[in-house]
Structures are given as structure tokens and as C-alpha cells.
Amino acid sequence: MATPPHLASQLAVNVLDAHSLLAAFGVFGVGVVLFAETGLLIGFFLPGDSLLFTAGLLCTGSAEHGLHLSLGPLLVAAALGALVGSQCGFLIGRKAGGALLARTRSVKLREGARRAEELLDRYGHAKAIVLARFVPVVRTVLNPVAGALGVPTRTFTVWQVTGGLIWSLGLTLAGYALGSSIPNVDKYLLPLIALIVVVSLVPLAAEVLRSRRAAKETP
């Protein structure tokens, strides 16, 4: 018995490739991937930044691959996946403490947890929660770390929603704006994604420089 074409494409999906994920699962896949990346430790390797940017680009119809997404449903799926996932990760950390991170064998997760704790200690809850959204792996582990460290639920929720909307909607709309203004921009998708990842780190880099400058000025 032959496998239906749409099912075959889903079984052959490359979870590390944004276009492959979108071709297989569409807008629904965006919400699921963002939920897994921000809410479940096993999703730390998923391509959240490139997925959002590529999905926004494909909403313009300028891509050559014939895949087109609707912007409205995409924005809703992106926001829900990012916000619900983050809150879920926080609750897991609150219930399980640091046990999950302590048992992991992943070097990336351990390093991400260390950086998440440093962010919380150095910048306080609000800045750390917002800045973490723009750092791969850290945005996965900061949520359970915040829960394990006893960050107040109300404080976490307010700032994860703020950072989550800026990150998810901002990257999606950036892809949409670029795709609307430059025909066949998907030919340059790989360097553009690399640029987006670099740009997404600018807020964190700026905050680090500002903090170091302030520390030097302090007697």
C-alpha cells in the first residue's frame, strides 16, 4: 500500500531545516515547534529564529518554492507557541526544581542553564527574561531555571509575554517585510538567516557592554 504524498513529506521532514518544517506542517508546525523549543528541554536544538523569519517570508508569495502561508494565522500560532511554551517550561521548573537540568547529559543544556542563571543574577528578572528570548538554547532553559529559582509567577509571566511577543512577532514581521520589498529574496535565505541570528543577539550584546561600562564607572 502506497504512502500518501502529504504523509510521506511529513515523515521525511528535517526538523533542523525551517523550510522543510514549514512545507510539512505549515502554520500549525510553527506553533508546535516554538512550544517545544521554549517549553520542553528536548526542543533546545529546534530552529526558532530561522523558522519565524522564513515563515514570515513565505507569507509574501515571493518565494519560488510554491509554499505560501497566511500572515494572520501565522502570527497567532507564533505568539501562542512562544508564550504557552515559555509558561509551561516555567511551571515544569517550579514543580521539578533543577532536577531535570541536573540529570541532563547535554553539554549545550548545561551551558545554557549556566548562562541563564548568570542573566538572572546580573540583570534581574525583567531584563533577563526578555533578553533570553533572543539567545538560542538560553531561551529554552531560562524558563525552567526561573521556575526552579523561585522567580515570582506574576513577574515571570509579564516579562515572558513581553519578550515573547517582541521575539515571535518581530522576527515574523521582519521576514514578511523583507519578502514584500525584495522579489525572490529566498535565493539568499541562508545568509539572511545567519544575519537575523546575529542581529537578534544585539540587544544582549548591548546590555553586556552597558553593564561593563557602568561597572568600570562605579568606584
For each residue, the residues with C-beta under 8 A, 3 or more apart:
1:
2:
3: 7 8 11
4: 7 8
5: 8 9
6: 9 10
7: 3 4 10 11
8: 3 4 5 11 12
9: 5 6 12 13 23 24
10: 6 7 13 24 25
11: 3 7 8
12: 8 9 24
13: 9 10 20 21 23 24 25
14: 17 20 21
15: 20 21 33 45 46
16: 45 46 47
17: 14 20 21 47
18: 21 22 47 50 51 53 54 55 193
19: 22 23 54 65 67 189
20: 13 14 15 17 23 24
21: 13 14 15 17 18 24 25 29 30 33 47 51
22: 18 19 25 26 29 30 51 54 55 58 67 69
23: 9 13 19 20 65 67
24: 9 10 12 13 20 21 29
25: 10 13 21 22 28 29 30 32
26: 22 29 30 69
27: 30 31 55 69 70 73 74 77
28: 25 31 32 77
29: 21 22 24 25 26 32 33
30: 21 22 25 26 27 33 34 51 52 55 74 77 78 81
31: 27 28 34 35 77 78 80 81
32: 25 28 29 35 36 81
33: 15 21 29 30 36 37 43 46 47 48 51 81
34: 30 31 37 38 48 51 52 77 78 81 82 85 168
35: 31 32 38 39 40 43 80 81 82 84 85 88
36: 32 33 39 40 42 43 46 85
37: 33 34 40 43 44 46 48 85 139 140
38: 34 35 43 48 81 82 85 86 89 139 140 143 164
39: 35 36 43 84 85 86 87 88 89 92 143
40: 35 36 37 43 85 88 89 140
41: 44 89 100 101 104 109 140 141 144
42: 36
43: 33 35 36 37 38 39 40 46 140
44: 37 41 106 108 109 112 136 137 140 141
45: 15 16 108
46: 15 16 33 36 37 43 51
47: 16 17 18 21 33 50 51
48: 33 34 37 38 51 52 136 139
49: 52 53 136 171 193 196 197 200
50: 18 47 53 54 193 196 197
51: 18 21 22 30 33 34 46 47 48 54 55
52: 30 34 48 49 55 56 78 167 168 171 172 175
53: 18 49 50 56 57 171 172 174 175 192 193 196
54: 18 19 22 50 51 57 58 175 189 193
55: 18 22 27 30 51 52 58 59 69 74 78 172 175
56: 52 53 59 71 74 171 172 173 174 175 176 177 179
57: 53 54 60 62 63 175 176 178 179 185 186 189
58: 22 54 55 61 63 67 68 69 175 179 186
59: 55 56 68 69 70 71 74 175 176 179
60: 57 63 176 179 180
61: 58 68
62: 57 179 180 182 183 184 185 186
63: 57 58 60 66 67 68 179 184 186
64: 184 186 187
65: 19 23 186
66: 63
67: 19 22 23 58 63
68: 58 59 61 63
69: 22 26 27 55 58 59 73 74
70: 27 59 73 74
71: 56 59 74 75 172 176
72: 75 76
73: 27 69 70 76 77
74: 27 30 55 56 59 69 70 71 77 78 172
75: 71 72 78 79 169 172 173
76: 72 73 79 80
77: 27 28 30 31 34 73 74 80 81
78: 30 31 34 52 55 74 75 81 82 168 169 172
79: 75 76 82 83 164 165 168 169
80: 31 35 76 77 83 84
81: 30 31 32 33 34 35 38 77 78 84 85 168
82: 34 35 38 78 79 85 86 133 164 165 167 168
83: 79 80 86 87 160 161 164 165 168
84: 35 39 80 81 87 88
85: 34 35 36 37 38 39 40 81 82 88 89 143
86: 38 39 82 83 89 90 139 143 160 164
87: 39 83 84 90 91 143 157 160
88: 35 39 40 84 85 91 92 143
89: 38 39 40 41 85 86 92 93 140 143 144 147
90: 86 87 93 94 143 144 146 147 151 153 156 160
91: 87 88 94 95 147
92: 39 88 89 95 96 100 143 144 147
93: 89 90 96 97 98 100 143 144 145 146 147 148
94: 90 91 147 148 153
95: 91 92 147
96: 92 93 99 100 144 148
97: 93 148
98: 93 101 102 113 144 145 148
99: 96 102 103
100: 41 92 93 96 103 104 144
101: 41 98 104 109 110 113 141 144 145 148
102: 98 99
103: 99 100
104: 41 100 101 109 110
105:
106: 44 109 110
107: 110 111
108: 44 45 111 112 137
109: 41 44 101 104 106 112 113 137 140 141
110: 101 104 106 107 113 114
111: 107 108 114 115 137
112: 44 108 109 115 116 137 138 140 141 142
113: 98 101 109 110 116 117 141 145
114: 110 111 117 118
115: 111 112 118 119 135 138
116: 112 113 119 120 128 132 138 141 142 145 146
117: 113 114 120 121 145 149
118: 114 115 121 122
119: 115 116 122 123 127 128 131 132 138 142
120: 116 117 123 124 125 128 142 145 146 149 151
121: 117 118
122: 118 119 128 211
123: 119 120 126 127 128 131 207 211
124: 120 127 128
125: 120 128 129 146 151 152 155 156 159
126: 123 129 130 155 159
127: 119 123 124 130 131 207
128: 116 119 120 122 123 124 125 131 132 142
129: 125 126 132 133 142 146 151 156 159 160 163
130: 126 127 133 159 162 163 166 203
131: 119 123 127 128 134 135 163 203 204 207
132: 116 119 128 129 135 138 139 142 163
133: 82 129 130 139 163 164 166 167
134: 131 139 167 200 201 203 204
135: 115 131 132 138 139 200 201 204
136: 44 48 49 139 140 197
137: 44 108 109 111 112 140 141
138: 112 115 116 119 132 135 141 142
139: 37 38 48 86 132 133 134 135 136 142 143 167
140: 37 38 40 41 43 44 89 109 112 136 137 143
141: 41 44 101 109 112 113 116 137 138 144 145
142: 112 116 119 120 128 129 132 138 139 145 146
143: 38 39 85 86 87 88 89 90 92 93 139 140 146 147 160
144: 41 89 90 92 93 96 98 100 101 141 147 148
145: 93 98 101 113 116 117 120 141 142 148 149
146: 90 93 116 120 125 129 142 143 149 151 156
147: 89 90 91 92 93 94 95 143 144 150 151 156
148: 93 94 96 97 98 101 144 145
149: 117 120 145 146
150: 147
151: 90 120 125 129 146 147 155 156
152: 125 155 156
153: 90 94 156 157
154: 157 158
155: 125 126 151 152 158 159
156: 90 125 129 146 147 151 152 153 159 160
157: 87 153 154 160 161
158: 154 155 161 162
159: 125 126 129 130 155 156 162 163
160: 83 86 87 90 129 143 156 157 163 164
161: 83 157 158 164 165
162: 130 158 159 165 166
163: 129 130 131 132 133 159 160 166 167
164: 38 79 82 83 86 133 160 161 167 168
165: 79 82 83 161 162 168 169
166: 130 133 162 163 169 170
167: 52 82 133 134 139 163 164 170 171 200
168: 34 52 78 79 81 82 83 164 165 171 172
169: 75 78 79 165 166 172 173
170: 166 167 173 174
171: 49 52 53 56 167 168 174 175 196 200
172: 52 53 55 56 71 74 75 78 168 169 175 176
173: 56 75 169 170 176 177
174: 53 56 170 171 177 178 196
175: 52 53 54 55 56 57 58 59 171 172 178 179
176: 56 57 59 60 71 172 173 179 180
177: 56 173 174 180 181
178: 57 174 175 181 182 185 192
179: 56 57 58 59 60 62 63 175 176 182 185 186
180: 60 62 176 177
181: 177 178
182: 62 178 179 185
183: 62
184: 62 63 64 187
185: 57 62 178 179 182 188 189 192
186: 57 58 62 63 64 65 179 189
187: 64 184
188: 185 191 192
189: 19 54 57 185 186 192 193
190: 193 194
191: 188 194 195
192: 53 178 185 188 189 195 196
193: 18 49 50 53 54 189 190 196 197
194: 190 191 197 198
195: 191 192 198 199
196: 49 50 53 171 174 192 193 199 200
197: 49 50 136 193 194 200 201
198: 194 195 201 202
199: 195 196 202
200: 49 134 135 167 171 196 197 203
201: 134 135 197 198 204 205
202: 198 199 205 206
203: 130 131 134 200 206 207
204: 131 134 135 201 207 208
205: 201 202 208 209
206: 202 203 209 210
207: 123 127 131 203 204 210 211
208: 204 205 211 212
209: 205 206 212 213
210: 206 207 213 214
211: 122 123 207 208 214 215
212: 208 209 215 216
213: 209 210 216 217
214: 210 211 217 218
215: 211 212 218
216: 212 213
217: 213 214
218: 214 215
219:
